[in-house]
Structure formats: C-alpha cells, structure tokens
Amino acid sequence: MSEEMKDSGEAKECPECGGRHLVRDYERGELICEDCGLILDDQFIDQGPEWRAFDVEQGEKRARTGAPMTYTIHDKGLSTEISWKNKDSYGKSIPTRNRAQLYRLRKWQRRIRVSNATERNLAFALSELDRMASAMGLPRNIRESAAMIYRKAVNRNLIRGRSIEGVVAASLYAACRQCNVPRTLDEVASSSRVGRKEIGRTYRFMTRELKLKLIPTKPQDYVQRFCSELKLTGDVQGKATEILKDASEKELTSGRGPTGVVAAAIYISSILCNERRTQREVADVAGVTEVTIRNRYKELTERLGIEIQL
C-alpha cells in the first residue's frame, strides 16, 4: 500500500481503477479490489472474534472481556467481586472446612474495594441512586446520566454541607430532564428520604454550579405516560396531543404548570373519545389537584372553542 493510504488509514477506493468494491480476505490477510483484482494490503489484521457462539451461555464462556464499564458503581465495575454462592468455578460446592476462609476473603474484598472517604461516599450514594431509580422504574441510560452528574458534583466539592440523599435525588431529577423522560419533583421526593423543597433547592444550586443546560419540560412530554397509567387508548393520546399543540400555538401553556395543563387536556380528550375518566382519577395520576384541572379545563375549552357534552 502507498504511503498516502497508510497515513489516511484503510483505503476508501482502489488507486488503480478507482473502484470502491474493496473486500477483506481474512484467510489470506489481504484487502482486495473486486473490480481489477489489485491487492491493496497483504498484512490485513482480523480485529473480530475467532469464535462463534450459538446461545448466551456459550457466548459468556467464550467471551474475552468482562462486563462493560459503568458509572453506577463507585469503582466503575472494574474490580473483582467474590460471589456469595459457596461454589467454585466448576459449579461444585466448596467443602465446609474451607468456608470460613472464603468468608474472610469476601470480608476483606469488600473492605479493600472502598479505600478512602470519596469512594465510601460514592458507594453509598450510588446504591441509593439505584434504589430510587428502581422504585421509579427508570431505565439504565438515566441511571448512568444521574451517576455522572453526581460524580461531577463530588469532584467540584458541591456535596459539603448537603445531605447525600438530597444531592442524589437532585441528580436523578436532572438526569430525567436531560434524557427527556421527565418526572415531577413530587414523584422523585416520594421515592427518596428527603422533601420536595430540599430537592428543588439542591437541583437549582447544582444546575447553576455545573452549568447544566436543561430545557424546560413541555406538557407533551407527560401525555404518553399519563395515558398509559389511566389505561387510555391511542385515540385519546392523539387527541390530547392535538389539544396541547393548539394550546401552545395560542400561548395557553406558558406560565402554567405542565402537569396541570396535560391533565386537563387528557380529561377533555377522554370525554371526546368516549373513554371518560373522572377528574379525581386524572388528578391522582398527574399529581395535581382537581381544582387545577377544572381551571385549566375551562381555559382550554373556552379559548380553543371545544364543545363538550357533559
């Protein structure tokens, strides 16, 4: 291969005929042009695996790497862990005479994994984060984002003078906003051991100090989840989205809580689609009061010209 191709990495086209049909022959270790037969590289390296797996168990046995790195564990999952099962690598039970030694090994393994105060803080905080995320049914990407935000707060020394639970809850709330899976402060507070006010205060402080750029939540972000919890069909969801779109065009959503507006839109659409839900049912799912739904309901029906037969 010419020097120009070596500098630019693998060739994109054949220098002889200009063809782009390049084939990797792993048996001979060659990169060949299909059009003219020119050998572009005769020392091609196979970067892929040398084995095939036909099920998950076989794949795990033949894998040459461990679990992927994760920010939700204080040591990023890179350290080893002694299983709680009293079995060896072959699946055989460990004799009773050796179990005391295995217990001591487990104990010291747990101790050396946490070597200083920062790691101890992270170990407790990230286990709390995992507990809260599980209680709220949040996916893996949000847990990773929340763990990253918390680690940044620790590195900037923003934890001092604040409770670990409060900072964890604020990180989780910010991660939900970041990943467009919004949760209200009340929902986060119900899964944590701190109050709504402290979470809100810590969240505002962290966004200011870490310069987190978070877009305000829109009522449309809550439609799918609320309709699913109310067991409403896609027709109601689509109608509620249309109502919210018209309301935002007429600036009826600005300056109002997104959950209150979306609750009123779902209540209206459920009546229009003959899948009526009471104001109490909608209010319980959205986490607002019935008075809020009534106020927003009157605004939307009057300003958008929606006629409802009660």
Backbone torsions as a table, in degrees:
resi	resn	phi	psi	omega
1	MET	NA	143.2	-179.2
2	SER	-69.7	163.8	-178.0
3	GLU	-63.5	-36.5	-178.7
4	GLU	-60.7	-38.8	-179.1
5	MET	-72.2	-35.0	178.1
6	LYS	-65.4	-38.7	-179.6
7	ASP	-67.7	-37.9	-175.8
8	SER	-90.0	3.4	-179.7
9	GLY	88.7	-151.1	-178.5
10	GLU	-66.1	141.5	-176.9
11	ALA	-68.2	142.5	177.6
12	LYS	-92.5	-27.1	179.9
13	GLU	-147.4	162.8	-178.4
14	CYS	-75.7	129.7	179.8
15	PRO	-72.7	-16.6	-177.4
16	GLU	-83.8	-52.8	-175.4
17	CYS	-114.1	-6.5	-179.5
18	GLY	78.9	6.9	179.9
19	GLY	-70.8	152.9	-178.3
20	ARG	-110.5	5.7	180.0
21	HIS	-89.6	80.6	-179.4
22	LEU	-99.6	133.3	-175.3
23	VAL	-120.2	136.2	175.9
24	ARG	-92.7	119.3	175.9
25	ASP	-101.8	99.2	-174.7
26	TYR	-72.6	-26.1	180.0
27	GLU	-66.3	-41.2	-180.0
28	ARG	-96.7	-10.9	-178.6
29	GLY	69.6	40.0	-176.1
30	GLU	-123.9	151.5	172.3
31	LEU	-110.2	116.0	-169.0
32	ILE	-120.2	142.2	172.1
33	CYS	-86.0	123.6	-178.0
34	GLU	-70.3	-27.4	-174.2
35	ASP	-74.7	-47.9	-175.8
36	CYS	-115.1	-8.3	177.7
37	GLY	84.0	7.4	-179.9
38	LEU	-68.1	136.1	175.9
39	ILE	-90.6	111.4	-177.2
40	LEU	-82.7	-32.1	-178.9
41	ASP	-147.8	129.2	-178.6
42	ASP	-109.3	10.0	177.2
43	GLN	-131.0	50.2	-176.5
44	PHE	-76.9	133.8	-175.6
45	ILE	-100.2	130.5	176.0
46	ASP	-83.1	111.8	-179.0
47	GLN	-89.2	-8.6	-174.9
48	GLY	-83.6	175.3	179.7
49	PRO	-70.1	152.8	-178.7
50	GLU	-98.7	15.0	-177.4
51	TRP	-140.1	165.5	176.7
52	ARG	-122.1	142.3	177.5
53	ALA	-122.2	137.2	-176.6
54	PHE	-107.4	-3.1	172.7
55	ASP	-155.0	173.1	-174.9
56	VAL	-64.2	-43.6	-178.0
57	GLU	-62.1	-43.0	179.0
58	GLN	-66.2	-37.6	177.8
59	GLY	-63.8	-39.9	178.9
60	GLU	-66.5	-36.9	-179.6
61	LYS	-67.8	-37.3	-175.0
62	ARG	-92.7	-6.5	-177.9
63	ALA	-62.7	142.6	-177.9
64	ARG	-103.3	3.0	178.8
65	THR	-130.0	165.8	178.4
66	GLY	-93.0	-160.9	179.1
67	ALA	-67.9	152.6	180.0
68	PRO	-67.5	156.1	179.1
69	MET	-68.5	138.7	-180.0
70	THR	-135.6	143.4	179.4
71	TYR	-85.8	-5.2	-178.3
72	THR	-83.3	-1.8	174.2
73	ILE	-116.9	139.7	-170.9
74	HIS	-59.6	-31.5	178.3
75	ASP	-101.2	17.3	178.9
76	LYS	63.7	18.1	176.4
77	GLY	75.5	16.5	-176.5
78	LEU	-89.9	-17.1	-179.5
79	SER	-86.1	163.0	179.9
80	THR	-82.6	162.5	179.3
81	GLU	-140.3	129.8	179.0
82	ILE	-86.5	121.6	-176.0
83	SER	-63.1	150.9	178.7
84	TRP	-76.2	-13.3	179.4
85	LYS	-74.7	136.0	179.5
86	ASN	-87.0	60.3	-180.0
87	LYS	-135.6	150.9	179.0
88	ASP	-87.8	-173.0	-176.0
89	SER	-66.4	-19.8	178.8
90	TYR	-91.2	-1.5	-179.4
91	GLY	87.9	5.2	179.7
92	LYS	-85.9	146.5	-179.8
93	SER	-68.5	139.0	179.0
94	ILE	-78.0	134.3	-179.0
95	PRO	-56.9	151.6	-177.4
96	THR	-60.7	-34.7	-176.9
97	ARG	-66.8	-21.3	-178.7
98	ASN	-98.9	-3.3	-174.2
99	ARG	-71.8	-31.1	177.4
100	ALA	-64.2	-40.7	177.6
101	GLN	-64.6	-41.2	178.6
102	LEU	-63.8	-38.5	178.1
103	TYR	-62.0	-43.4	179.0
104	ARG	-64.3	-39.3	177.8
105	LEU	-62.1	-42.8	177.8
106	ARG	-61.1	-44.0	-178.0
107	LYS	-61.5	-46.5	-179.5
108	TRP	-71.3	-30.8	176.4
109	GLN	-63.9	-43.0	177.8
110	ARG	-63.5	-37.8	-177.1
111	ARG	-69.8	-43.1	-175.3
112	ILE	-78.1	-16.7	176.6
113	ARG	-66.8	-30.3	179.0
114	VAL	-110.6	104.6	-170.8
115	SER	-101.2	-24.8	-178.3
116	ASN	-141.6	-178.8	-174.7
117	ALA	-65.4	-37.2	-179.6
118	THR	-64.0	-44.7	178.7
119	GLU	-66.6	-35.5	177.5
120	ARG	-64.3	-42.2	177.0
121	ASN	-60.9	-47.4	-179.2
122	LEU	-63.9	-40.3	-179.0
123	ALA	-60.0	-44.7	-179.9
124	PHE	-70.6	-45.3	-176.0
125	ALA	-63.5	-42.8	-176.9
126	LEU	-73.2	-29.1	173.8
127	SER	-69.7	-36.7	175.9
128	GLU	-66.0	-40.3	178.5
129	LEU	-62.0	-42.5	179.5
130	ASP	-65.0	-38.3	178.3
131	ARG	-63.6	-46.1	-179.1
132	MET	-65.5	-43.0	-179.4
133	ALA	-64.2	-37.0	177.6
134	SER	-66.9	-41.0	179.2
135	ALA	-64.1	-32.4	-179.1
136	MET	-91.7	-5.2	178.6
137	GLY	68.4	40.4	-177.4
138	LEU	-91.5	145.8	-178.0
139	PRO	-75.6	173.8	-175.5
140	ARG	-62.2	-39.8	-175.6
141	ASN	-64.1	-32.5	178.6
142	ILE	-72.1	-37.0	178.0
143	ARG	-63.9	-41.5	178.8
144	GLU	-64.2	-43.3	179.8
145	SER	-63.9	-42.6	179.8
146	ALA	-64.5	-40.9	178.6
147	ALA	-63.6	-37.6	178.8
148	MET	-66.3	-41.7	178.6
149	ILE	-63.8	-42.4	179.9
150	TYR	-64.2	-41.5	179.0
151	ARG	-62.1	-38.2	177.5
152	LYS	-64.2	-39.7	178.7
153	ALA	-64.4	-38.2	177.8
154	VAL	-66.1	-44.0	-179.5
155	ASN	-64.5	-31.2	179.3
156	ARG	-88.9	4.1	179.1
157	ASN	59.6	40.6	179.7
158	LEU	-89.3	-4.3	-177.4
159	ILE	-79.3	-27.7	-174.4
160	ARG	-56.6	127.3	178.8
161	GLY	84.3	2.6	-179.7
162	ARG	-127.5	153.2	-179.9
163	SER	-74.4	145.3	179.3
164	ILE	-62.3	-41.2	-179.0
165	GLU	-62.1	-38.4	179.9
166	GLY	-65.4	-42.7	179.8
167	VAL	-69.2	-38.1	177.5
168	VAL	-62.7	-46.0	-179.5
169	ALA	-63.1	-41.6	178.4
170	ALA	-64.6	-38.8	178.1
171	SER	-64.1	-41.2	-179.7
172	LEU	-66.9	-41.0	178.2
173	TYR	-63.1	-43.1	179.2
174	ALA	-65.3	-39.1	179.7
175	ALA	-65.1	-38.2	177.2
176	CYS	-61.9	-42.0	178.3
177	ARG	-66.0	-39.8	-178.1
178	GLN	-65.1	-39.3	-175.2
179	CYS	-92.7	10.8	178.8
180	ASN	58.6	35.4	172.4
181	VAL	-125.2	69.5	-168.5
182	PRO	-67.1	142.4	170.8
183	ARG	-127.7	145.0	-179.1
184	THR	-75.8	161.1	177.5
185	LEU	-60.9	-35.0	179.7
186	ASP	-64.7	-39.5	179.1
187	GLU	-65.5	-41.7	178.5
188	VAL	-66.1	-42.5	-178.5
189	ALA	-64.6	-34.1	-179.0
190	SER	-67.4	-25.0	179.8
191	SER	-95.3	-8.3	-178.3
192	SER	-109.9	177.7	-179.0
193	ARG	-102.3	13.7	179.7
194	VAL	-122.3	164.5	-176.5
195	GLY	-83.6	167.5	-178.3
196	ARG	-62.2	-40.3	-177.5
197	LYS	-64.3	-43.4	-179.0
198	GLU	-66.2	-38.8	178.4
199	ILE	-63.5	-45.1	179.7
200	GLY	-62.4	-41.8	-179.7
201	ARG	-64.9	-45.3	180.0
202	THR	-66.5	-38.5	179.1
203	TYR	-61.9	-45.7	179.5
204	ARG	-63.3	-40.1	179.1
205	PHE	-64.3	-44.0	-177.7
206	MET	-68.4	-40.7	179.3
207	THR	-64.1	-34.7	178.9
208	ARG	-71.3	-44.8	-176.0
209	GLU	-75.1	-38.0	-178.7
210	LEU	-90.0	-3.2	179.8
211	LYS	55.9	47.1	177.5
212	LEU	-77.4	125.8	179.6
213	LYS	-95.8	99.9	-176.9
214	LEU	-117.5	129.8	179.4
215	ILE	-81.2	137.2	177.7
216	PRO	-57.3	144.2	-178.6
217	THR	-69.9	146.6	178.5
218	LYS	-108.2	152.4	178.2
219	PRO	-56.7	-33.5	-178.7
220	GLN	-60.9	-25.1	-178.4
221	ASP	-66.8	-21.0	-175.1
222	TYR	-99.5	-10.6	-171.3
223	VAL	-59.1	-51.7	-174.7
224	GLN	-60.8	-44.4	-176.7
225	ARG	-68.0	-45.4	-179.0
226	PHE	-65.0	-40.9	179.0
227	CYS	-65.3	-37.3	178.7
228	SER	-65.0	-42.2	179.8
229	GLU	-68.8	-28.9	178.4
230	LEU	-87.4	-0.6	179.9
231	LYS	58.3	46.1	177.6
232	LEU	-99.4	152.9	-176.8
233	THR	-79.4	174.8	179.4
234	GLY	-65.8	-27.1	178.5
235	ASP	-62.5	-43.2	179.3
236	VAL	-65.7	-41.0	179.8
237	GLN	-62.8	-44.0	179.0
238	GLY	-64.3	-40.6	179.8
239	LYS	-66.5	-40.1	178.8
240	ALA	-64.1	-38.2	177.8
241	THR	-64.2	-40.1	177.2
242	GLU	-62.9	-43.6	179.7
243	ILE	-61.8	-43.4	180.0
244	LEU	-66.4	-35.4	178.2
245	LYS	-65.1	-44.7	177.7
246	ASP	-64.2	-38.9	-178.8
247	ALA	-66.1	-39.4	179.8
248	SER	-69.5	-33.8	177.0
249	GLU	-65.3	-33.4	178.1
250	LYS	-94.3	11.3	175.9
251	GLU	58.8	38.5	177.2
252	LEU	-88.5	-11.0	-178.1
253	THR	-96.3	-16.6	-177.7
254	SER	-71.7	136.4	178.5
255	GLY	80.2	6.0	-179.5
256	ARG	-123.6	151.1	179.6
257	GLY	-63.2	130.3	-176.8
258	PRO	-61.7	-34.7	-178.1
259	THR	-69.3	-35.6	178.0
260	GLY	-66.3	-41.7	-179.3
261	VAL	-67.2	-45.3	-178.4
262	VAL	-68.2	-33.0	177.6
263	ALA	-63.9	-43.0	178.5
264	ALA	-65.5	-40.6	179.7
265	ALA	-64.2	-40.9	178.6
266	ILE	-67.3	-39.4	178.3
267	TYR	-61.4	-43.6	179.2
268	ILE	-65.3	-47.4	-177.5
269	SER	-66.0	-32.0	177.9
270	SER	-65.9	-34.1	177.5
271	ILE	-72.3	-43.0	-178.0
272	LEU	-65.1	-31.5	-178.0
273	CYS	-96.7	12.4	178.5
274	ASN	58.5	36.6	173.2
275	GLU	-126.2	53.2	-169.2
276	ARG	-57.2	134.1	170.6
277	ARG	-122.8	144.4	-179.0
278	THR	-73.3	160.0	178.0
279	GLN	-62.3	-34.3	178.9
280	ARG	-64.3	-43.6	179.7
281	GLU	-62.0	-45.5	-179.8
282	VAL	-66.4	-39.9	-178.7
283	ALA	-64.3	-39.8	-179.9
284	ASP	-64.4	-39.9	180.0
285	VAL	-71.0	-41.8	-175.9
286	ALA	-81.5	-15.6	-179.7
287	GLY	74.8	31.6	176.8
288	VAL	-124.9	176.0	179.6
289	THR	-91.7	162.2	177.5
290	GLU	-66.1	-31.7	178.7
291	VAL	-62.6	-41.7	178.4
292	THR	-61.7	-44.1	179.4
293	ILE	-62.5	-42.7	-179.9
294	ARG	-62.5	-42.8	-180.0
295	ASN	-63.9	-46.5	-179.9
296	ARG	-69.2	-34.9	179.0
297	TYR	-61.9	-44.4	178.5
298	LYS	-64.4	-42.0	179.1
299	GLU	-61.3	-47.3	-176.5
300	LEU	-66.1	-45.4	-177.9
301	THR	-66.5	-38.9	-178.7
302	GLU	-72.4	-46.8	-174.9
303	ARG	-76.5	-28.1	-179.3
304	LEU	-96.9	-4.4	177.3
305	GLY	68.6	37.9	-179.6
306	ILE	-92.6	126.2	179.0
307	GLU	-101.7	126.8	-177.2
308	ILE	-123.7	132.1	176.0
309	GLN	-92.6	105.8	179.9
310	LEU	-83.7	NA	NA
